[in-house]
Amino acid sequence: MGSITGRMTPEMFFIDRQDRRSLQMQLATSIISMILDTRAQPGTRLPSSRKLAEHLGLSRLTVTLVYQDLVAQGYLEALPRSGVRVSTSVPQRRIGPAQTPVTGDRPIDWGEWLPRDLSARRQIRKPRDWRSYRYPFIYGQVDPGLFDHAAWRDCARRALSVREFTGLADDQLAQDDPLLLDYIRKNTLPRRGISARPEEILITLGAQNALWIAVQLLARPDRCAVIEEPGFPDFAAALDYARMPIRYMPTDARGLDPAQLPEDVGLVMATPSHNIPEGTTLPVDRRRALLDLANARDFLIVEDDYEYEMSFLEAPSPALKSLDGSGRVIYVGSFSKSLFPGLRIGYMVAPEPFIREARSLRAMMLRHAPGHMQRVTGYFLALGHYDAHVVRQREAFRRRREVLVAALQDTDFTIAGAARHGGSSLWVAGPQNLDSRALGHRLAEHSVLIEEGHPFFARPPEPCPLFRMGFSAIPEGRIAEGVQIMQGVLREMTGARA
């Protein structure tokens, strides 16, 4: 696109009514893009606020406010009598592409450079537009109606104050936010029966980042890692990338059985509080047996203490880490599930030598989690908003679970697994000859989303009738209706085969 001189016309700008951003923000970014992308010359006039407002269907006040903001930022300047034009001091302009790019006659063999093909790993997939589905029975997403937006904005405002800015803007040199760290140490961990010093805690970009760091530090080629089957597929992906041999251990009604561990085990990655995806809780006798074996055979345990906060049926069991007197458990927790997944704030707890190495490895990857988000989360926790939020979630999830359980009772589906203490999902089974992947495709046509069971198995049964149904994001009033649609589609599928 050539450089613009003289005048811009209203037709050069547009607003997307489907965009979730405010109209004022959309218009501002549209004007900035037009100036930078076209390398508009200083002095180029923009349409009058009246004409631009008429063309876009906006109020004239909206356009005027945008013009005023862009004048203050240096993109535009006001004319003496009326109107605005491109400023002589636009913050930056794009440089045009090179006229003669350097090319070679030897194509890159990306298959040779990237032989692992990480995109082919087992993944729990969710459509990006899942909110457009009327019945989203998917796990790990949030219902905005349950979140205290005003409280979060207040915490963000506090974290953005002038007094806070210097501390948050400085390079933290791989250290973590003291407010967040202090709350985790004094409030979160004691509720799980865990006592830890600041030197034994590391803030991470969610639980995923913590698990990755742990695997990278602990993987050994001469000993195997044990993970649950079915289980979280990213455990296997991280271990495979670190080239540690993997043994998949089938779970029973009481979870992982320590008596079945192989002799050459070096690392156990488990979810004792809430198995992914079955919801099974490892009983205390098996927890103690697992720790006794870890001491006897000299192996370590990574505990992903996932979703213990959603305990609305009974109190959660103490963390495995709380029974660990030898420091063999690497404990991983997160606020991303209980608050919102986009937050990406997690933490790990382990003996000081391990955390020291983990901090060094994290520094090589990303230095530290964003200081501003750590401080906002710290305020949200310290001011009591988090506890109030969890109470609201528990009550909402309790009602939704009751509705979902009742609705499934009148169908050909059965509950194959459910968290004893509550949780936010059920592990569901259809008839033995049903394939949950095919069911999921058919249900999506009716605006119903479920999570097929295949990714949770290293060797899934064929066909795999199992799937996960989350209820964290679906409104309570739509649950029974969604289940009725599932039953209708199931009968269509089974009837077609008959």
N, C-alpha and C positions, 0 to 999 in steps of 0.2 A: 504494500500500500504506500502510495506516495505521500510526501509531506503536505499538510494542509496549511493554506494561508488564506487570509481574508475573513471568511465566516463559516461557522459550522451551522448546519441546518437541523431542525428538530428530528428529521427522519434518521439521523445518524445514531440516535439513542433509542434504547428499548428497555422495557421492564418485563420481567417474567413473573406473572401472577402466581405461578406454582412454586416459586422460590420461597423458602422459609425465612429468608432475611427480610428485614424491614424495607419498605419502599425507599426510605431516605438513604439507607446504606446501599441499596442496589443502584440508585441514581448516582451517588457519590463515586462508587467504584466504576460505573459505566463512563462517567466523565473523565476520571483519572486514566482509565485504559485508553480512551479515545485520544487523550493528549499524548500519552507515552507511546502507544502503538503507532500512531500516525506521525509522530515527531512534529506535532502542530507547532507552527512558528509563533514566537512571541508576538502578541498583538492580535492573534486570531480571535475574532469575536464569537461568543457563544449565543445561542438563541435567547430571546428575552424570557424571563421567568413565566410570563403569561403564555407565550406561544409554546414553550416546552411543556408546561403544565397541561395545556389543552391537548397536545399531541399524545402525551403519555397517560392522560386521564388521572392526573394527580392534582392535589390542591396547589395553588400558587404559593402558599406558605411553605409547603414541603420543598419546592424547588428553591425558594428564596433562602431557606435555612441551609440547604446544601451548598449553594453559591457562597454564602457567608463563611461556612466552615472551610471551603476550599481556598477562599481568599486568605483566611487566617493561616492555612498550612503552606501558602506560597505557590499553589498551582494556578490560581487566578488572581486578577487584580480588578478592583472596581473602577469603572470609568467615571469621570467627573460628574456627568449628569445622570446617566442611567446605563444599565447593562454591565457585563463583565467580559474580560478577554483573558487569553492565556498570558500568564506572567512571564516576565523576562528571567525570573529566577526559579523555574520549575526544578524541583529537587533532583530529578535525574531523567535522562532520556536514553532510549534504547539505541545501541549501536547497530547499524545495518549489517547483514551477513557478509562474509568475505566473498569477493567476486570470484575467486578461483580457489575453492576448497581443495585441500590436499587429499587425494585418494590413492589407493593402491590396487594392484591387480591380483592380490592374494586375499580371498575372502576369509573372514574369521570363522574358525570352527568352534562354535560355542559348546558343542557337545564334548570337545576335548578339554576346553578350559573349565567347563562346569559339568563334570561327569555325573554328579549325584542326583540331579533333577529333583530338588526339594519340593517342587510344586506337586509331585506325584505322591507325596506322603499321605497317610490317612488323615483326613480332616473332617471336623464337624462343620458342615457348611450351612450358612444361613443366607437367604437372599438379602441383598443390600436394601431392597425396598420392602422389607418385611412389615413395616408399619402400614403399608397399603393393604395388607391382608386383614380380613375382618376377624379371623379366628387364629391368632398367632400363638399356638401352643409350643413356643420355643423357649429354651432355657437361657438364663443369663442376661436378659434384657429388662429394661425398667419401665414402670408405669409412671409417667411424669406427674400424674395426679397424686401420687403418694409422697412426692418430694417437696420439702420446704424450700422453695426457690428464694423467698425473701430472706431466710436465714443464711443461705449460701451466698447471696449477693452481699449481705452485711459482712460476712467473713471475708469475702473478696475485697470489699471496700477497706476493711481494716488492714488487709495484707498489702494494699496499694497505697497506704498512707505515706506521707513524706518521711515520717519517722522510721517506717519499716524499709523504705526503698534502698537505703545504702546497704543494709545487711543482705537483702535479697539480690541486689544487683552485683555484689562482689562475687568473684570466683570462690566457691566454697572449698576448693582444694580437696575434693572427694569426701567432705564431711556432710552430715545430714542436718536437717532443720532441728534445732534443740527443742522447740515447742512440741513438734510431732513426736520426736523420739521420747520425750519425757512422758507424754500421755500413753504411748504404747507400753513403756516400761512400768508405769505406775498404775495403769487402769486396764488396758487391754489384756496384757499377759497374765496379771494376777487372776483375772476371771477365768483363765484357762489353766490355773494352777501352776503357772510358770513364773519363776523369779530370774531376772537377768540384769546384769550391769550394762551401762551404755556401750561398753566395748564389745558386748556380745550381741548387738543388734545392728542390722544394716537395712536401710530403706532401699527398695527396688522399684522398678517400673512394673508394678503388678506382680502377682505370683509367678507368671510365666518367666519373667526375667530372673526371679530368684531360683526357680527350678533349673533354668539353663546354666546359671553360674555354678550351682551345686554340682550338676553333672560334669561340667567342664573341669572342675577341680578334683572330682572324686573318681572319674572313670578310669578303670584299669583293664588292660587287655587280658590279664591272666586270671581274672575272676569275673563271675557273671553278675548281672543285675536282675533282680526279680521284680516284676510288676504284675498287678492284678489283671485277670482276664474274666469278664470284660473290664476295661479300665480306660483311663484318659489317654487318647492316642498320642498326645504330645510328649508324654513320658518316653514312649518308645522312639519317637522321632529324635528327641534330644540324645538319648543313649546311643542310637544307631549312628548319629552324626559324630559322636565322640568315640565310635568304634569299640564300644563295650558290649560283650556278648549278653544277650537278653534271654531270660526264661520267663515265659508267661504262665502264671499260676492261676488255675481256675478257682474262683471263690465259691463258698457254699453259703448257707443261710446265716452263718455267723462271720462271714467275710473271709479274710486271708487266714489260712491255717499254717501256723509256724512249723508244725511237725512235718510239713511237706517241703520245706525249704531244702534246696540241694546243698551238698557239702561244700561246693566251691563258691557259694554266694559271697559277694563282696559289698553289695549295695542293695537295699530294699527301698523301693519307692511306693508309698502307700497313702491311702486316704482313710485313716482309721475312723474319723468321726462320721464320714458320709461317703461311701464308695461312689465313684463315678462309673457308671450311671445308675447302679442298682439302689443306692441309698443305704446299704447295709452299714451298721455300726459295729466295729470290732469290740467284742466284750473285754472286760478288764482281765480275765484269766488269760486270754490270748495275747493281750498287750504285754502282760508280764512275761509270758512265755517267749514272746518275740524279743524282748529286751534281754532275757536270760541267754537266749541263743546268740544274740549280737555280742554279748560279753564273752561267751564261751568260744565262738568261732571268729571273733574279731572282724565283724562287719559293721557297716554304718546304715542308718535309716534316714530317709528323707520323708518327713511327715507333711503332707499338704492338708492343712486343717480347714478344709473348704466348707463353707456355709454353716458353720456351727452356730452363727448368730440367729438363724431362723429356727429357733427351738421353741415352738409354740405348743407342742404336745407334751413334752417333758424336758427337764433340764438336760443340757448336753453333757456327755461324759467328759471327764477331765482329759486334757490333751495327752497323747502318748509322751510328749516331752516332759510333762509334769511328773512322770514316773521314772524318768531317766536320771539316774544318779551318776552315770559314768560319762556323760557328754557325747553319747553315740547318736543322738537324734538331731538332725538338722530340721528345725521347725520353720514352716513357711505359712504366712498369713497374708491377707489382702483386704483392702477396703473397696476394691473395684466391684465386687459382687454385691456387697451390702449397700453401697452408695450408688454408683453407676459405672459401667464397664469402661467408659471413656476416660475415667479418672486416672487409671494406671498407677495406683499407689499401693505397693505391697511392702513386705518386710520379711526378713529371715532372722532367726535366733539360733545361735550355736556357740560353742566355746570360742574364746578370744582368738586363738591362733587361726581357726578357720575363717572367722569374720575378717581378720586382718588380710588374709589372702583374697577373700571374696571382695573386699573393698578395693584392693589393688586391681583385680581383674575387672571390676565394674568401672574403675577409673580409666582403664584402657579402652573400654567400649563407649562410655557415655559420661564419664566424670562423676555425675550424680544426678538424681532425679530433679526435675525443674524445681527450683527453690520456691517460686511463687505458689505452685500447686501444693507443695509440702506445707507451706505456711497457712494457706486457706484451709486445707484439710485439718491442720493442727488446731486452728481456731474453731472449726466446726465440731471437732471432738471435745476440746477443752470447755467450750461454752454450753455443752449439754445437748446440742442439736442432734448429734449422732445417736445418742441413746433414745431420744424422743422419736427419731426417724425409724429406728429398729423396732420400737414398740408398735408404731403404725403399720410397718410392714408385716410384722408377725400376725397382727389381728386380721389384716387384709388377706394374707396368705392362708391363714387358718380357715377363713370363710371360703376362699376359692378352692382350697383342697377338698373341703366337705362337699361342695357342689360338684366338683369333678369326680370324686369317688362315687357319689350318689348317681351321677349321670352314667358312669361306666357300668354300674350294676345292671342296668337294663339293656346291655349290649352283648355282642359276642366277643368283646375284648375283656381281658383279665389283667389285674394289677400283678406284675411279676416282681416288683421291688418298690419299696417306699421307705424313706428315712423315718426311723422310729421317733425322732424328736420333732420332725416337721418337714423342713426343707421347702423347695419351690418347684419340685418336679416329681413325676411318677415314671417308673419304668413299666411299660405296658406291653402285653403280648396279644397278638391276634391268633387266629386259627393256625395250626401247624403248617399248613400248605400255603400260608400267606407270605408274600415278600414285602417287607416294610418299605423298600425303595419304590416298588411299583405302587404301593398304597399312597406313599407321599406324593408321587407325581400326579396321581388321580385326584387326591385331596386338594392340591394346589390349584387345580382348575375350579374348585369350589371355594376358593379363598380361605382354605384351611391349611395351616402349616404344622407339621410334626417333624421330629428329628429321627431319621431312620437309624436302625441299630448297627448297621454294618461297620461304621468307623470305630466303634468301641471294642471291636474284636480284632486280634491279629489273624485269626482264622474263623470268620463268622460262619454260623450254620447256613446252609443253603437248602431251601430259602430261609431267610432270617425274618421271623415274624415279630421280632422285638423292636421297640422304638421308645423314645423318650418324649414325654409331654410336660412342658413347663407351664407354669401358671403365674409367673411374675409379671407378665406384660399384658395379658388378656383381661379385659374387664369381666367382673364376676357375672354380669348379666348375659354374657355371650357364651359362657362355657357350655351350658347344657345344650344350647342350639348347635354349637360346633360339634359336640359329641354326636348329636342326632344325625348331622350330615355325615360324619365318619361312619356311623352304622349303615346309613343308606348306601354309601359308596362301597362299603365292604360287601353288602349283600349283592350289589350289582356285579362286583368282581367274582365272588364265589359262585353266584348264579350263572355267570357267563361260562365258567369252567365246567359246571355241572351239565 
